[in-house]
Amino acid sequence: MDLGLTGKACAVLGGTRGMGRESVRLLAEEGANVAVISRDPGAAQADFERLAAQHGVEILALPADASRSGEIEAAIGSAIRHFGRLHGLAVTNHWMGPSRTFEAVEDAEWHDYFQNSLMGAVRAARAVLPHMEDNRGGSLVLTTAFSSRAPKPYIPAYAAFKAALNNLVKSLMKAYGHSGVRVNAVAPGAIRTGRYDERLAQLRSKRPEITMQEAEAIMLDRLDMKVALERIGDPSEVAELIVFLLSARGGYINGLIANVDGGTDF
Ligand SMILES: NC(=O)c1ccc[n+]([C@@H]2O[C@H](COP(=O)([O-])OP(=O)(O)OC[C@H]3O[C@@H](n4cnc5c(N)ncnc54)[C@H](OP(=O)(O)O)[C@@H]3O)[C@@H](O)[C@H]2O)c1
């Protein structure tokens, strides 16, 4: 299926690792130019250069910290000036403190979640939506989480701010729909990036006799996550949907919070 993204420009906040990076790869494969925003986008520079050359697209790396007021707005402004128009923005930046009980999470940590998770998305939306409105179209995709709807007791602040993002999607959908701008979210379950990847590697180094499938089953059991597909997801399986929602193929999908969790039980 041609997603109609050839020659268009999109941005990915948090595009250097995990689901964001897979989104950048798929966008490039579709022929889109991409602005990659993260604190250290240079870390993925060599890969991006290879990807850009392979698909004849431009990948523009813009450093910015989502947790700081003004930085994301400036980076998105630069992307708009550079490409002339942004058709889509995916917000996939990620911050998570250690697993803790509710009583152990102090104010400073609640503040970190607020700044990284909620305000990172608010700043990105604030920077891009008026531009999309002026252009009578565009697509913003946020990333929330399975835990936004079915929180576990060990990450209360993470889950609370992800739930706030679900709510924000609905406000923004209503505020900008009149101009043809769509706002959606993906809500991943357990996906093999960052911390999950490390934990799986640790588990398999301690117990080299077990297969990856067995390691995933043990980990899901420890996390008390009942996944109907009985496996952890691959970041590309979330990125596929992000890119579809960014494209005009998702043109009548608005206000969706889409579970990408292999059927995880509430
Ligand atoms: N992995 C899962 O199982 C899972 C489950 C549910 C929901 N999610 C959500 O899915 C999204 C993607 O997660 P992921 O696991 O793919 O993430 P990841 O692999 O940890 O990658 C995070 C990305 O965000 C960037 N980033 C982190 N802090 C930033 C900041 N302050 N400002 C700008 N960029 C920042 C990182 O680059 P720099 O270090 O260069 O800044 C990196 O590119 C997140 O919103 C996460 O909460 C993940």
The ligand as an SDF file (V2000), in Angstrom:
LIG
                    3D

 48 52  0  0  0  0  0  0  0  0999 V2000
    8.8010    0.1960   25.5040 N   0  0  0  0  0  0  0  0  0  0  0  0
    7.6280   -0.0970   25.9950 C   0  0  0  0  0  0  0  0  0  0  0  0
    7.3390   -1.2540   26.3190 O   0  0  0  0  0  0  0  0  0  0  0  0
    6.5540    0.9640   26.1350 C   0  0  0  0  0  0  0  0  0  0  0  0
    5.3070    0.5770   26.6490 C   0  0  0  0  0  0  0  0  0  0  0  0
    4.3060    1.5400   26.7320 C   0  0  0  0  0  0  0  0  0  0  0  0
    4.5310    2.8190   26.3110 C   0  0  0  0  0  0  0  0  0  0  0  0
    5.7520    3.1620   25.8230 N   0  0  0  0  0  0  0  0  0  0  0  0
    5.9170    4.5410   25.3450 C   0  0  0  0  0  0  0  0  0  0  0  0
    6.2890    4.4910   23.9870 O   0  0  0  0  0  0  0  0  0  0  0  0
    7.1190    5.6140   23.6480 C   0  0  0  0  0  0  0  0  0  0  0  0
    8.4000    5.1140   23.0040 C   0  0  0  0  0  0  0  0  0  0  0  0
    9.0750    4.3150   23.9580 O   0  0  0  0  0  0  0  0  0  0  0  0
   10.4260    3.5550   23.5770 P   0  0  0  0  0  0  0  0  0  0  0  0
   10.5240    2.4030   24.5140 O   0  0  0  0  0  0  0  0  0  0  0  0
   10.4530    3.2960   22.1100 O   0  0  0  0  0  0  0  0  0  0  0  0
   11.5150    4.6550   23.9790 O   0  0  0  0  0  0  0  0  0  0  0  0
   13.1040    4.5150   24.0120 P   0  0  0  0  0  0  0  0  0  0  0  0
   13.5760    3.3600   23.2380 O   0  0  0  0  0  0  0  0  0  0  0  0
   13.5230    4.6440   25.4400 O   0  0  0  0  0  0  0  0  0  0  0  0
   13.5550    5.8380   23.2370 O   0  0  0  0  0  0  0  0  0  0  0  0
   13.2490    7.0680   23.7890 C   0  0  0  0  0  0  0  0  0  0  0  0
   13.5410    8.1850   22.7970 C   0  0  0  0  0  0  0  0  0  0  0  0
   13.1520    9.4180   23.4250 O   0  0  0  0  0  0  0  0  0  0  0  0
   14.2540   10.3280   23.3880 C   0  0  0  0  0  0  0  0  0  0  0  0
   14.1500   11.1450   24.5910 N   0  0  0  0  0  0  0  0  0  0  0  0
   14.2010   10.7420   25.8820 C   0  0  0  0  0  0  0  0  0  0  0  0
   14.0860   11.7960   26.6950 N   0  0  0  0  0  0  0  0  0  0  0  0
   13.9650   12.8860   25.9140 C   0  0  0  0  0  0  0  0  0  0  0  0
   13.8140   14.2660   26.1770 C   0  0  0  0  0  0  0  0  0  0  0  0
   13.7740   14.7490   27.4270 N   0  0  0  0  0  0  0  0  0  0  0  0
   13.7360   15.1190   25.1270 N   0  0  0  0  0  0  0  0  0  0  0  0
   13.7880   14.6590   23.8660 C   0  0  0  0  0  0  0  0  0  0  0  0
   13.9050   13.3540   23.5420 N   0  0  0  0  0  0  0  0  0  0  0  0
   13.9950   12.4760   24.5700 C   0  0  0  0  0  0  0  0  0  0  0  0
   15.4990    9.4440   23.3360 C   0  0  0  0  0  0  0  0  0  0  0  0
   16.6020   10.0980   22.7320 O   0  0  0  0  0  0  0  0  0  0  0  0
   17.6990   10.9400   23.5700 P   0  0  0  0  0  0  0  0  0  0  0  0
   18.2160   10.0540   24.6390 O   0  0  0  0  0  0  0  0  0  0  0  0
   18.7210   11.3400   22.5200 O   0  0  0  0  0  0  0  0  0  0  0  0
   16.9920   12.1430   24.0980 O   0  0  0  0  0  0  0  0  0  0  0  0
   15.0040    8.3230   22.4220 C   0  0  0  0  0  0  0  0  0  0  0  0
   15.1030    8.7180   21.0770 O   0  0  0  0  0  0  0  0  0  0  0  0
    7.3180    6.3620   24.9670 C   0  0  0  0  0  0  0  0  0  0  0  0
    6.4090    7.4310   25.0430 O   0  0  0  0  0  0  0  0  0  0  0  0
    7.0240    5.3250   26.0300 C   0  0  0  0  0  0  0  0  0  0  0  0
    6.6040    5.8990   27.2520 O   0  0  0  0  0  0  0  0  0  0  0  0
    6.7750    2.2710   25.7360 C   0  0  0  0  0  0  0  0  0  0  0  0
  1  2  1  0
  2  3  2  0
  2  4  1  0
  4  5  1  0
  4 48  2  0
  5  6  2  0
  6  7  1  0
  7  8  2  0
  8  9  1  0
  8 48  1  0
  9 10  1  0
  9 46  1  0
 10 11  1  0
 11 12  1  0
 11 44  1  0
 12 13  1  0
 13 14  1  0
 14 15  2  0
 14 16  1  0
 14 17  1  0
 17 18  1  0
 18 19  2  0
 18 20  1  0
 18 21  1  0
 21 22  1  0
 22 23  1  0
 23 24  1  0
 23 42  1  0
 24 25  1  0
 25 26  1  0
 25 36  1  0
 26 27  1  0
 26 35  1  0
 27 28  2  0
 28 29  1  0
 29 30  1  0
 29 35  2  0
 30 31  1  0
 30 32  2  0
 32 33  1  0
 33 34  2  0
 34 35  1  0
 36 37  1  0
 36 42  1  0
 37 38  1  0
 38 39  2  0
 38 40  1  0
 38 41  1  0
 42 43  1  0
 44 45  1  0
 44 46  1  0
 46 47  1  0
M  CHG  2   8   1  16  -1
M  END
$$$$
